[in-house]
Amino acid sequence: MNRRILALAVLFLAVGMLPLAADPEKSIAIGGKFGFADIGVSADFPVGPLVITPGIGYPGGLWFLGEMLDVFNLPFVTEPGPTFTLDVTYPVSIGERFDLKLGANIWIMPDINFSGMWGTAGLSVRPEYWFGDGRWGIVWNLNVPLIHYGWPSLSGNFFNEFDPTLPLFGLLTSSLGVLYSL
């Protein structure tokens, strides 16, 4: 139990230190994201040539589906915990107002008691369109999961597996969002 708390504390400390490493020529952007398995907030931190985007949210659509279908008391569906996301992307400017960020994504969802967790890892494609003076933008974060992992498995150990149908799950972990550049 103490290792998980320490790992979460180190993660939040590292994410909190990212603004200090941010490129002063590029601005930090904050925003909201709205998706089936991830409704919450995120922030873009430019670090050198990369953009690191941590986020936190709640799987409102997944919870609603679990309530409507009365799923067999699965802890990740009937009582989900918060979702944590982390994207590391490389931005490519397509036009004056259009950016495309390509990279990797991690999506993690613990159960409500933080006694287990489930998540995906894979590719991230983030097209962004910036309005007017470039302060406001709209983003579509398309996740393409390649592996899923979690703890505990049926044997009580950590597991990670590749599944060829996982990219379809990306429709659930993807989100549409709004960004404001500081």
N, C-alpha and C positions, 0 to 999 in steps of 0.2 A: 504494500500500500504506500509506503514512504517513497519508493522509487518512482511511482506514478506521479505523486505530488511534486517531487523534485524535478521530474522531466517536464511537467506542465509549467513549473516556475521558471525553468531555464528557457523554455520555448517563449513564454511571455516576455521575459527579460530580453531575449535576443530580438524579438519583434519590436520591443520598445526602444531598442538601441538603433534600429534601422534608420530613423531620421538623421542621426549623427553621421551616418555613412552615405547619406544621399548626395547626389550630384547637385551642387548649388546652381548649375546652369539649367537644370530641369526642375519642374515643379512637382510637388506631391499632390495627389488627387485623392479625395475621399468620396464615398458614395454609398448608395443602397443597391441591393440586388434582390431580385424577385424570381424565384424558381420553385419547382415542385418540392424538391428536397433541401432547399436552401433559401430562406428569406432572412436577410440580415444586412450587415454593413461590411464594407471592405475599404482598403486604402492601397494606392499605388505608390511605391517608393522606388524612384530611379536610383540604382546603385551601379555606377559605371555604365557599361553598355546594356545591362539587364534591368528589368523592372520586377520587383518582388511585391506580390499582392497577397497579404494575409487577410483573412476574413473570418467572421463569426456570424452564425445565424441559427435558425430553427427550422426543422423540416415540417412546416405547417401542412403541406400537401400530403406528406406521408402519414402524419398523425390523423388527418381528416379521412384518408383512405382506410386506415386501421379502424377508426371509429365507425365508419359506414359499413365495412365488411365484417366487423366483429371478429377480427383475425384471432386465431387461437392463442391469445395472450403472449404474442412474441414481444419481448421487451423493446426491441428497436422500432417496432411499429406502433404499439399501443402506448408506450411511455418513452418516447425518444428523448435523448438529451440534446444539447446544442450541437451544431455542426461547426467544424473548424476546417477552413480551406487555406491552401497555400499554393500560389502560382508563381513560377519563375519563368519569365518570358523575355523574348528578344523583340523589341519593337522595330517594325519596318514601316516607313512612311510611304503610303500609296499616293497621297495627294496632299493638298493644302490642309484639308480638314479630316482626312481619313487615315487612320493608322491600323496596322494589323500586327498583333502580338502573337508570336508562336513560341511554345515552350512546353513545360511539364506542369502537372497539377496533382495535388494530393487532397483528398476529401476524407474527413474523419468524423464519425458520429459515435460517441459513447452512449451507453444506455443511461437512464436517468440517475442511477446510483453510482456511476463511474466504475462499475465492477467489470465491465467488458467494453469492447469497442469494435467497430466495423468500419471499413473504409475502402476507397479505391485509389489507384494511382495510374496516371497515364499522361496523355497529351492534352495540351490546352491551345485552343485557337480563339483569339479575342479580337474581333473587329470592333473598332471604335470610330464614332463620328462625332466631331466637335462642332458646335454651333457658333455662329457669329464671331466673337473675339477669342474663342478658344477656352473660355472659362467653364462652360457647361458641355457635357458630352453624354452620349448614349452608347452603351457597350453591350455586346452579346457574348457571354462567356460560354463557349461550347467546349465541354469536356469530353474526351474520348478515353474512357478507362481501359486499361490493358490488363491489370491484375487487381484482385480484391484480396483483402487481408482482414484479420481480426483476431480477437482474443476474448473469451476462450472458445476454442473449437469443441467438437464433441469429446475429444480426448482431454480437454482442459489446457491445451497448449496453444501457442501462437500459430497461426496458419497464414500462408499466402499462396494463391493459386491463380493461374491464367485460365481464362474461359473465353472461347471465341465469341460468345454472345454478349460479353461485357460492353463493347462499344454501344450497344443499344441502350444500356443503362445510362449512358451519357445524356440521353434525353431527359432523365430525371434529375441528374446532378448539374445540368447546365442552367444558366440563369440570364435574365435580362436585367440591365442595371442602368443607373444614372450616376455620372461622375461630376464632381466640382473640383476644378484645379485651383489650388491655393496660390 
